[in-house]
Amino acid sequence: MHQNWETIEKFCKMMGGQPDIWYATNIEIHDYMEASKLLQFAADESFVYNPTAMDLWLSVDGEIVKLPGGEQKSLL
């Protein structure tokens, strides 16, 4: 091995407890990805509807936009 356990520990300390990082289990990531596949976009991409109960996040023109479950949001 490369004897780099100390490097891994330093990385984990640096990344832990960050407010802008979503710490999720494998099933949470799976469920989120499945929900994101169900988003319904208008043909002209002027709005999106989230038919799930899960809040999802989108990048719209470089901004992060929250799309609550069951809601529709304009993308213009």
LODREN-277496 format. One record per residue: residue in one letter; chain; x, y, z of N, C-alpha, C in turn; residue number from 1. Coordinates in nm, 3 decimals. Layout:
<nodes>
{A,A,{X,Y,Z},{X,Y,Z},{X,Y,Z},NUM} ...
</nodes>
This chain:
<nodes>
{M,A,{0.083,-0.119,0.000},{0.000,0.000,0.000},{0.087,0.125,0.000},1} {H,A,{0.022,0.238,-0.021},{0.093,0.364,-0.030},{0.106,0.436,0.105},2} {Q,A,{0.054,0.374,0.211},{0.065,0.433,0.345},{0.009,0.576,0.346},3} {N,A,{-0.112,0.594,0.290},{-0.169,0.728,0.281},{-0.294,0.747,0.368},4} {W,A,{-0.306,0.667,0.473},{-0.422,0.678,0.562},{-0.430,0.817,0.623},5} {E,A,{-0.318,0.876,0.657},{-0.316,1.011,0.716},{-0.376,1.113,0.617},6} {T,A,{-0.345,1.096,0.490},{-0.400,1.186,0.388},{-0.551,1.173,0.382},7} {I,A,{-0.602,1.051,0.390},{-0.746,1.028,0.388},{-0.811,1.092,0.511},8} {E,A,{-0.751,1.077,0.627},{-0.805,1.137,0.749},{-0.808,1.289,0.738},9} {K,A,{-0.704,1.349,0.685},{-0.702,1.495,0.666},{-0.813,1.540,0.573},10} {F,A,{-0.832,1.466,0.464},{-0.937,1.499,0.369},{-1.074,1.492,0.436},11} {C,A,{-1.100,1.387,0.512},{-1.228,1.370,0.579},{-1.254,1.482,0.679},12} {K,A,{-1.152,1.522,0.754},{-1.167,1.633,0.849},{-1.199,1.763,0.776},13} {M,A,{-1.136,1.784,0.661},{-1.157,1.905,0.584},{-1.299,1.909,0.526},14} {M,A,{-1.348,1.795,0.478},{-1.478,1.790,0.412},{-1.595,1.770,0.508},15} {G,A,{-1.570,1.723,0.626},{-1.676,1.697,0.723},{-1.738,1.824,0.778},16} {G,A,{-1.868,1.819,0.803},{-1.937,1.930,0.868},{-1.955,2.053,0.782},17} {Q,A,{-1.941,2.043,0.652},{-1.958,2.157,0.563},{-2.107,2.179,0.537},18} {P,A,{-2.157,2.302,0.553},{-2.300,2.327,0.537},{-2.349,2.314,0.393},19} {D,A,{-2.261,2.322,0.296},{-2.303,2.318,0.156},{-2.279,2.182,0.091},20} {I,A,{-2.255,2.079,0.172},{-2.236,1.944,0.120},{-2.348,1.856,0.172},21} {W,A,{-2.409,1.780,0.082},{-2.514,1.686,0.120},{-2.447,1.553,0.153},22} {Y,A,{-2.453,1.515,0.278},{-2.399,1.386,0.322},{-2.515,1.287,0.317},23} {A,A,{-2.508,1.192,0.224},{-2.620,1.103,0.201},{-2.575,0.958,0.198},24} {T,A,{-2.668,0.872,0.232},{-2.644,0.728,0.221},{-2.663,0.687,0.075},25} {N,A,{-2.623,0.567,0.042},{-2.641,0.517,-0.094},{-2.789,0.517,-0.134},26} {I,A,{-2.878,0.475,-0.044},{-3.020,0.469,-0.079},{-3.077,0.609,-0.096},27} {E,A,{-3.031,0.706,-0.018},{-3.078,0.844,-0.036},{-3.038,0.898,-0.173},28} {I,A,{-2.917,0.869,-0.215},{-2.873,0.913,-0.347},{-2.953,0.842,-0.456},29} {H,A,{-2.974,0.713,-0.440},{-3.054,0.636,-0.535},{-3.195,0.695,-0.546},30} {D,A,{-3.261,0.718,-0.433},{-3.397,0.771,-0.433},{-3.403,0.909,-0.498},31} {Y,A,{-3.302,0.992,-0.471},{-3.297,1.126,-0.530},{-3.284,1.117,-0.682},32} {M,A,{-3.196,1.031,-0.729},{-3.176,1.017,-0.873},{-3.302,0.963,-0.941},33} {E,A,{-3.371,0.869,-0.877},{-3.496,0.818,-0.933},{-3.601,0.928,-0.940},34} {A,A,{-3.611,1.009,-0.836},{-3.707,1.120,-0.835},{-3.674,1.222,-0.944},35} {S,A,{-3.545,1.248,-0.964},{-3.506,1.347,-1.066},{-3.544,1.301,-1.207},36} {K,A,{-3.552,1.172,-1.229},{-3.592,1.120,-1.360},{-3.740,1.146,-1.389},37} {L,A,{-3.818,1.175,-1.285},{-3.962,1.196,-1.301},{-3.999,1.341,-1.326},38} {L,A,{-3.903,1.432,-1.321},{-3.933,1.573,-1.348},{-3.997,1.587,-1.485},39} {Q,A,{-4.095,1.675,-1.494},{-4.167,1.697,-1.620},{-4.142,1.840,-1.666},40} {F,A,{-4.075,1.853,-1.780},{-4.042,1.983,-1.836},{-4.139,2.018,-1.947},41} {A,A,{-4.175,2.146,-1.957},{-4.256,2.194,-2.069},{-4.176,2.173,-2.197},42} {A,A,{-4.246,2.155,-2.308},{-4.179,2.133,-2.436},{-4.083,2.248,-2.469},43} {D,A,{-4.120,2.370,-2.431},{-4.033,2.485,-2.458},{-3.939,2.516,-2.341},44} {E,A,{-3.937,2.425,-2.242},{-3.852,2.437,-2.122},{-3.878,2.566,-2.043},45} {S,A,{-4.002,2.615,-2.050},{-4.036,2.737,-1.976},{-4.071,2.709,-1.830},46} {F,A,{-4.105,2.585,-1.798},{-4.133,2.548,-1.660},{-4.102,2.401,-1.639},47} {V,A,{-4.095,2.363,-1.512},{-4.073,2.224,-1.474},{-4.168,2.191,-1.359},48} {Y,A,{-4.218,2.068,-1.359},{-4.307,2.019,-1.254},{-4.241,1.901,-1.186},49} {N,A,{-4.246,1.900,-1.053},{-4.191,1.792,-0.973},{-4.308,1.710,-0.918},50} {P,A,{-4.339,1.595,-0.978},{-4.453,1.516,-0.933},{-4.426,1.432,-0.808},51} {T,A,{-4.306,1.437,-0.756},{-4.271,1.355,-0.640},{-4.294,1.431,-0.510},52} {A,A,{-4.280,1.361,-0.399},{-4.290,1.423,-0.267},{-4.156,1.477,-0.220},53} {M,A,{-4.051,1.450,-0.297},{-3.915,1.487,-0.257},{-3.876,1.623,-0.317},54} {D,A,{-3.815,1.708,-0.235},{-3.759,1.833,-0.286},{-3.639,1.801,-0.374},55} {L,A,{-3.630,1.868,-0.488},{-3.519,1.849,-0.579},{-3.455,1.984,-0.608},56} {W,A,{-3.331,1.982,-0.653},{-3.259,2.105,-0.684},{-3.213,2.101,-0.829},57} {L,A,{-3.223,2.218,-0.895},{-3.183,2.231,-1.034},{-3.085,2.346,-1.047},58} {S,A,{-3.005,2.341,-1.150},{-2.921,2.455,-1.186},{-2.991,2.526,-1.301},59} {V,A,{-3.032,2.650,-1.279},{-3.101,2.729,-1.381},{-3.020,2.855,-1.405},60} {D,A,{-2.965,2.865,-1.524},{-2.880,2.980,-1.560},{-2.770,3.002,-1.456},61} {G,A,{-2.712,2.893,-1.408},{-2.601,2.901,-1.315},{-2.642,2.920,-1.170},62} {E,A,{-2.771,2.929,-1.142},{-2.820,2.944,-1.005},{-2.882,2.813,-0.959},63} {I,A,{-2.863,2.780,-0.832},{-2.925,2.661,-0.774},{-3.067,2.697,-0.732},64} {V,A,{-3.164,2.621,-0.781},{-3.305,2.648,-0.757},{-3.368,2.526,-0.691},65} {K,A,{-3.436,2.548,-0.578},{-3.507,2.440,-0.509},{-3.644,2.422,-0.573},66} {L,A,{-3.679,2.298,-0.603},{-3.810,2.264,-0.658},{-3.879,2.169,-0.560},67} {P,A,{-3.964,2.225,-0.473},{-4.030,2.140,-0.374},{-4.118,2.034,-0.438},68} {G,A,{-4.136,1.925,-0.367},{-4.222,1.819,-0.415},{-4.363,1.869,-0.443},69} {G,A,{-4.419,1.825,-0.556},{-4.555,1.862,-0.592},{-4.571,2.001,-0.650},70} {E,A,{-4.462,2.070,-0.675},{-4.472,2.207,-0.724},{-4.419,2.222,-0.866},71} {Q,A,{-4.464,2.330,-0.928},{-4.420,2.368,-1.062},{-4.345,2.500,-1.050},72} {K,A,{-4.240,2.516,-1.129},{-4.161,2.639,-1.120},{-4.127,2.687,-1.260},73} {S,A,{-4.138,2.817,-1.279},{-4.100,2.878,-1.406},{-3.948,2.875,-1.419},74} {L,A,{-3.902,2.850,-1.539},{-3.757,2.847,-1.565},{-3.713,2.970,-1.643},75} {L,A,{-3.801,3.063,-1.664},{-3.767,3.186,-1.739},{-3.721,3.296,-1.647},76} 
</nodes>
